[in-house]
């Protein structure tokens, strides 16, 4: 890493400015700096502003120059909902669904999440890690610099701890930042199925053994639950999140994806960092989110991939004043994409968010949901130099040219982690 | 170009086999060859089959080896509907639409196609060509080896002829094959608007002057019309297509995109090579397509980008026995994507086509719609060596991993035109 770095020649530097997350009309208020430059020192942004001014400063620091020639610079994307570590694709289920089977039917036949659980338990740590490394490179190629990663395909003590440990190892050995979430309450594993007593025993294992061990070893920052008729009830979900919170794991929750369960109101009540999915929100949920500090993280890739025509009510959420975030939900069953530009396209064309709103949702608001908004999520003096440069003339072309990745360069803590040749 | 080339190590070689286009149940009957190899000689496929057999043959020909290490080989995509040459993106209209303006409202305010006409007329040939060259490289990066390209942003004699000439020049100077279509009847240009007499005069210019000049100079193979309430009526469209046909230009037609106009039945009656769009098909249209040799070319990118939830009835068409094709409709207003993998994802998730059906629709059936099915569109002995290699373990993962381009290598006439580093 060079000590001082000057990023110059950008046609646009696009970022939010100022403190905290963005709500309502403020979500679309991004700053577009034309003919600007950025000075990076020791991995941090030490100046951003008009080229002439920043270049003069750079000269005095003898900065190395990175010419981005007419391209657009954004804060690196923060992907706040991924299931990074899994053992295999589920393309065969994809085909079954196209032929008419529903997601829940496939799950009942041992497909779905349990399919991933079986394969993950059978895989070696090296296999899982190698696969995840490949995905992390692809995340970087698409402009993402920080990802949240959930466990939840292990569902026994050994496998869950192993996945969370792999998050930690991967975070240390490659440039992208990985924020770890424990999702032992993804579904009930096969060996505990069939009786309500079995489910109770699994939840006891989860709360009494997994959570304490994870907390003690610092293996996760967050605890998540899939609250849905096919997974965990509202009261079970509450119990898990409270157990996590008692050990210092902040709550996140999979809420109202396939039906309205009341998970959103419960999440807010517990001070969840984020409620995710939200396709089946009720007006009262929207109002409650608007009054809360909980981020409404929308995952349109999931609806798209499942061929569902019902998306989360993004406009209602924004207009009511909720903190809207966007994430890929990268996972092998319901959203096998790690492209945040693709998610921006979905947000714009399907959720009717403007390009500016989508960018703020995928950067500063996502960073806020991970408790990192003071350090990442915008291009401002003092922040970490996490940026993505796109081969377009205007930031609106990033979602506009859908399905095509225009990311040209990605930088994490001032280090170039991807450069298109 | 090496005289002999051996492509080996593929985990799957995926292609249709046999003559002619694919209808009904035959659309999903693709051959998946595991552990196969392909021998290319002088730009043609001279053998395809089990590795051991083809490799022995290759040894005797002293073939140069191209190792594709566990990847999937497909025929190069044939994109049978693009508006390749245009002067600028229309990302600003994209934002207006997201904010609530309809496509037709924007068109009435001088946006839409007329916006592109204004900019194209003002651009130099070198500007247009440079931009198109960049797009052609991107097509190759996404596995496409042949594209159809339409005029229709010129709408005066000089500009239309200029664009068609540029198609010819670009076809000659770079490896991808460009099939030229005259679309003078895209909309009525501004200078002829306002009166029905003006429209009549434009159509006269088009039929009496443009078509004869284009035919005489061999500048197009096809003649296309946008038959829609905001463009040309059924009888006007019929007249244009007949004028083109009389001069040797085969008909194609933009049909039933925003409403049902009867364009499909008329196109079939005139022996059109393809009816494109088809969102508003009636059951009688579906039956007629099923009995005809006209390809039903579906353009789901357009519906996606416009945020319309109505897609063409792909399953009905396939089940009835129509020849279904897929294309990007690459254009700056309604479908700014040139990624055929993205179109496959849309076909699978939104049109409920299986991955196998989508691949056949985007290769052999598209080739058939361009009159080239004997030469391209499949990996069979004697055909042109047009292929795309994907960084996946199974062909179904190409549409599955949506929004991410897994194309690793593209070959046109046995020449490597793209290789990911």
Interface residues (C-beta under 8 A of the other chain):
Chain A: X89 X91 X92 X94 X95 X98 X99 X138 X142 X301 X304 X305 X306 X307 X309 X336 X337 X338 X339 X341 X342 X343 X345 X348 X349 X350 X352 X353 X354 X355 X393 X394 X396 X397 X399 X400 X401 X402 X403 X404 X405 X421
Chain B: X89 X91 X92 X94 X95 X98 X99 X138 X142 X301 X304 X305 X306 X307 X309 X336 X337 X338 X339 X341 X342 X343 X345 X348 X349 X350 X352 X353 X354 X355 X393 X394 X396 X397 X399 X400 X401 X402 X403 X404 X405 X421
